[in-house]
Amino acid sequence: MFKDITPSNLYQLKKLGNTIVDVRSPKEYEEATIPGAINIPLFTNEERAAVGTTFKQEGKEAAKDLGLEIFSKKLPAFIQHFKQLKTPVTVFCWRGGMRSETAATVVNLMNIPVNRLKGGIKAYHNWNKEQFNTIHIPPLYVLNGHTGNGKTNILLQLKEEGYPVIDLEGMANHRGSIFGHIGLKPNNQRTFNLLLGEALLRYQDEPFILIEGESSRIGNITIPESFYHHKEIGSQLFIDLPLVERVKNILADYSPDSYHAQFVESFQVIKRRIHTPVANATAQALEEKNYSLVIKNLLTHYYDLRYNHSTTCSENLITSIKELSVEDAKQKVKQYLPSKKINLKRE
């Protein structure tokens, strides 16, 4: 018989390397799933829709009969997927109902050890939300600075070196600007919240956490208020690189030549907010694919002005780091961090 487990149990099993399987449809999985879960669906998107329609029109029993008819034809392939997994397994669906129960039952009958998440992904969302109200958040060190100062690169390099880093833009899969979605598929709020909640659990015993100085919104994502407040009272490290370096960093991060049409479209959104002669010159440079000039103009006449206007940090929290390169800035950031034993095996 399979075992029902709680969201807290699931989080611990994930840390031990267990395989978490979302048995919902591919569409549901793509919209939001538990971080790290793989998808082995009982039904395709079309099959799930057909079962749902039958439920509405003919009732529960007719929907169950149709679901059984569809699934029985797929059972050998479904089991084979599970046989290929090399670690213990936990399955889940939306509420911990019939889909996960069916999956857990048939997998268990094939002598494959399996758990089921009680309450499904909905219960995991609720449990994760509770963590924001109860978990200890270590002091935050916040990397600030104008667009292009390499803050994300510094964070990712420090994470590779074993420092406790939370990459908010990575969790949102959005770079934070009007151009920030280009070349990416932004995550939704549910996915962002799960990723942030798990990161806070992972780092709750660290002496500090490094993050980037985001606004309260990253694209369509809203940073939870309690965490955002914690960011506002953290130590603020302001990176300041030469303009030419910032332009290079943005060119490397955004690859505008690969997404020219999207850049043109996004520029139209902010064009009216820029002084007309500069806006027209920037539009001309964009048409000519002179991306260095485009970025320089946007930084000088739009982003830097907006950043200066929105920065409200208390002066006593601010440390300025003026360097010539991202590498130099990274080394200086490390000097301002509390000493700690770096865990090189950190994920």
C-alpha positions in Angstrom: 0.0 0.0 0.0 1.3 3.5 -0.8 1.8 6.0 2.0 0.3 9.5 2.2 2.8 12.2 3.2 2.6 15.8 4.2 4.1 18.8 2.3 6.8 19.0 5.0 7.7 15.4 4.5 7.9 16.0 0.7 10.3 18.9 1.1 12.6 16.7 3.2 12.4 13.8 0.7 13.3 16.2 -2.1 16.4 17.2 -0.2 17.3 13.5 0.0 17.1 13.1 -3.8 13.7 11.5 -4.1 11.9 11.8 -7.4 8.7 13.9 -7.3 6.2 13.1 -10.0 3.4 15.4 -11.1 0.7 13.2 -12.7 -1.5 16.1 -13.9 -1.8 17.0 -17.6 1.1 18.7 -19.4 -0.7 22.0 -19.5 -1.2 22.0 -15.7 2.4 21.0 -15.2 3.7 23.9 -17.4 1.5 26.4 -15.6 3.0 25.6 -12.2 4.4 22.6 -10.4 6.4 21.8 -7.3 10.1 22.8 -8.1 12.1 19.8 -9.3 9.1 17.7 -10.2 8.9 15.7 -13.4 5.7 15.1 -15.4 4.3 11.7 -16.0 0.6 12.5 -16.8 -2.3 10.2 -16.6 -4.1 12.2 -19.3 -3.1 14.4 -22.2 -4.5 17.9 -22.2 -7.2 16.8 -24.6 -8.1 13.7 -22.6 -8.4 15.7 -19.4 -10.7 18.1 -21.1 -12.9 15.2 -22.4 -13.1 13.7 -18.9 -14.0 17.2 -17.5 -16.7 17.7 -20.1 -18.2 14.2 -19.4 -18.2 15.1 -15.6 -20.2 18.2 -16.2 -22.6 16.7 -18.7 -23.1 13.2 -17.5 -21.9 13.1 -13.9 -19.1 11.6 -11.8 -19.6 8.0 -12.6 -19.5 8.5 -16.4 -16.4 10.6 -16.0 -14.7 7.9 -14.0 -15.7 5.3 -16.6 -14.2 7.4 -19.4 -11.1 8.1 -17.4 -10.6 4.4 -16.7 -11.1 3.5 -20.4 -8.5 6.1 -21.5 -6.0 5.2 -18.8 -6.2 1.5 -19.2 -4.9 1.7 -22.8 -1.9 3.7 -21.5 -1.1 1.7 -18.4 1.9 -0.3 -19.7 3.7 2.8 -20.9 2.8 4.7 -17.7 4.3 1.9 -15.6 7.4 1.8 -17.7 8.1 5.4 -17.0 8.2 4.7 -13.3 10.4 1.6 -13.7 13.0 3.8 -15.3 13.3 6.0 -12.2 16.2 5.3 -10.0 15.1 6.8 -6.6 12.0 6.5 -4.4 9.0 8.2 -5.8 6.2 10.5 -4.6 3.3 11.4 -6.8 0.8 14.3 -6.6 -2.0 15.9 -8.5 -4.0 19.1 -7.7 -5.8 18.1 -4.5 -4.4 14.7 -3.8 -7.5 13.1 -5.3 -8.3 10.4 -7.8 -5.4 11.0 -10.3 -2.7 10.7 -7.7 -4.5 7.9 -5.9 -4.8 6.0 -9.2 -1.1 6.5 -10.1 0.1 5.5 -6.6 -2.1 2.4 -6.6 -1.0 1.0 -10.0 2.7 1.9 -9.3 2.6 0.2 -5.9 1.0 -2.9 -7.5 4.1 -3.2 -9.6 6.2 -3.3 -6.4 7.6 0.1 -7.0 7.8 2.0 -3.6 5.7 5.1 -3.8 4.2 7.9 -1.7 1.4 10.2 -2.4 1.3 13.9 -1.4 -1.7 14.4 0.8 -3.7 17.4 -0.4 -1.7 17.6 -3.6 0.1 20.7 -4.9 -2.6 22.9 -3.4 -1.6 21.7 0.1 2.1 22.3 -0.8 1.3 25.9 -1.9 -0.5 26.5 1.4 2.3 25.0 3.4 4.9 27.1 1.5 2.8 30.2 2.1 2.9 29.5 5.9 6.7 29.5 5.8 6.7 33.2 4.9 5.0 34.0 8.2 7.1 31.7 10.5 10.5 31.1 9.0 13.6 32.9 10.2 15.1 35.1 7.5 18.8 35.8 8.0 20.2 39.4 7.4 20.1 40.3 3.7 22.9 41.8 1.7 21.4 43.6 -1.3 23.2 44.3 -4.5 22.0 47.6 -6.0 23.1 49.7 -8.8 22.0 51.1 -12.2 21.0 48.7 -15.0 24.0 46.9 -16.5 26.2 46.9 -13.5 26.5 43.2 -13.5 24.6 42.5 -10.3 23.0 39.2 -11.5 26.4 38.0 -12.8 28.0 38.8 -9.5 25.3 36.9 -7.6 25.5 33.8 -9.8 29.3 33.7 -9.6 29.1 34.0 -5.8 26.5 31.2 -5.7 28.9 29.0 -7.7 31.5 29.8 -5.0 29.2 28.5 -2.3 27.6 31.7 -1.0 23.9 31.7 0.0 22.3 33.5 -2.9 18.7 34.0 -3.8 18.3 34.9 -7.5 14.9 36.7 -7.6 15.1 37.4 -11.3 16.0 33.8 -12.0 13.0 32.7 -10.0 10.8 35.0 -12.0 12.6 34.1 -15.2 12.4 37.8 -16.0 15.2 40.4 -15.9 13.0 43.1 -14.4 13.0 45.7 -17.1 10.5 46.4 -19.9 12.8 44.3 -22.1 13.3 41.7 -19.3 11.0 39.0 -20.8 12.7 38.9 -24.1 14.2 35.4 -24.9 12.6 34.0 -21.7 9.4 32.4 -20.6 8.5 34.2 -17.4 7.2 32.2 -14.5 3.9 32.9 -12.8 3.3 34.0 -9.2 2.7 30.5 -7.9 6.0 29.1 -9.3 7.9 32.2 -8.0 6.4 31.8 -4.5 7.3 28.1 -4.3 10.9 28.8 -5.5 11.4 31.6 -3.0 9.8 29.7 -0.1 12.0 26.7 -0.7 15.1 29.0 -0.9 14.3 30.6 2.4 13.9 27.2 4.0 17.2 26.1 2.6 19.1 29.2 3.8 17.3 29.8 7.1 20.4 28.8 9.2 22.9 30.8 7.2 24.5 34.0 8.7 23.2 36.0 5.7 21.7 35.8 2.2 22.7 37.7 -0.9 20.0 39.1 -3.2 19.6 41.7 -5.9 17.9 45.0 -5.2 14.6 44.5 -7.1 11.5 46.7 -7.0 8.4 45.2 -5.5 7.5 43.8 -9.0 9.6 41.7 -11.5 7.6 41.7 -14.7 4.2 40.4 -13.5 5.6 38.9 -10.3 5.0 40.6 -7.0 7.6 39.9 -4.3 5.8 38.9 -1.0 5.5 41.9 1.2 7.2 40.4 4.3 10.3 39.5 2.3 10.3 42.8 0.5 10.3 44.7 3.8 13.2 42.5 4.9 15.1 43.5 1.8 14.5 47.2 2.4 16.2 47.1 5.8 19.1 45.0 4.7 22.7 46.1 4.0 22.7 47.9 0.6 25.8 47.4 -1.6 25.7 49.8 -4.6 27.7 48.7 -7.6 29.0 51.4 -9.9 30.8 50.5 -13.2 31.8 52.7 -16.1 29.0 53.3 -18.7 31.0 51.4 -21.4 31.2 48.3 -19.2 27.5 48.5 -18.5 26.7 48.6 -22.2 28.9 45.5 -22.8 27.1 43.7 -20.0 23.7 44.4 -21.3 24.7 43.4 -24.9 26.0 40.1 -23.5 22.9 39.4 -21.3 20.2 40.3 -23.8 21.6 39.4 -27.2 19.4 42.0 -29.0 20.4 40.9 -32.5 18.7 37.6 -31.9 15.4 39.3 -30.8 15.3 42.4 -32.8 11.6 42.5 -33.4 10.8 42.0 -29.7 13.2 44.9 -28.8 11.5 47.2 -31.3 8.1 46.3 -29.8 9.2 46.8 -26.2 10.9 50.1 -27.1 7.5 51.5 -28.3 6.2 51.0 -24.8 8.6 53.5 -23.3 9.4 55.7 -26.3 6.9 58.4 -25.2 8.5 58.6 -21.8 11.9 59.7 -23.3 12.7 63.3 -24.5 11.6 63.4 -28.1 14.9 64.1 -29.8 16.6 61.3 -27.9 13.7 58.9 -28.5 13.8 59.6 -32.2 17.6 59.1 -32.3 17.3 55.9 -30.4 14.6 54.6 -32.7 16.8 55.3 -35.6 19.8 53.5 -34.0 17.5 50.6 -33.3 16.4 50.4 -36.9 20.1 50.4 -37.9 20.8 47.7 -35.3 23.3 50.0 -33.6 22.5 48.3 -30.3 25.4 49.9 -28.4 24.0 53.4 -29.0 20.5 52.2 -28.2 21.5 50.9 -24.9 23.7 53.9 -24.1 20.8 56.2 -24.8 18.3 54.1 -22.8 20.7 54.0 -19.8 21.5 57.7 -19.8 18.1 59.1 -20.7 15.7 56.6 -19.2 16.8 53.9 -16.8 19.4 55.8 -14.8 16.9 58.7 -14.3 14.2 56.3 -13.1 16.5 54.4 -10.9 17.8 57.6 -9.2 14.2 58.7 -8.6 13.1 55.3 -7.1 16.0 54.7 -4.8 14.9 55.4 -1.2 17.4 53.4 0.9 18.5 54.8 4.2 21.9 56.4 3.9 23.3 54.5 6.9 22.6 51.2 5.1 24.4 52.1 1.9 27.9 51.0 0.9 29.2 52.2 -2.5 31.4 49.9 -4.6 32.9 51.8 -7.6 35.1 49.5 -9.8 36.1 49.1 -13.4 34.8 45.5 -14.0 32.3 42.9 -12.8 35.2 40.8 -11.5 36.6 43.7 -9.5 33.2 44.5 -8.1 32.6 40.9 -7.1 35.9 40.8 -5.1 35.0 44.0 -3.3 31.5 42.7 -2.5 33.1 39.7 -0.9 35.2 42.0 1.4 32.0 43.5 2.8 30.3 40.2 3.6 30.5 38.5 7.0 33.1 35.8 7.2 31.7 32.3 6.8 32.8 28.9 5.9 31.9 28.4 2.2 30.2 25.2 1.3 31.5 24.3 -2.1 29.0 21.5 -2.4 26.0 23.8 -2.1 23.5 23.4 -5.0 
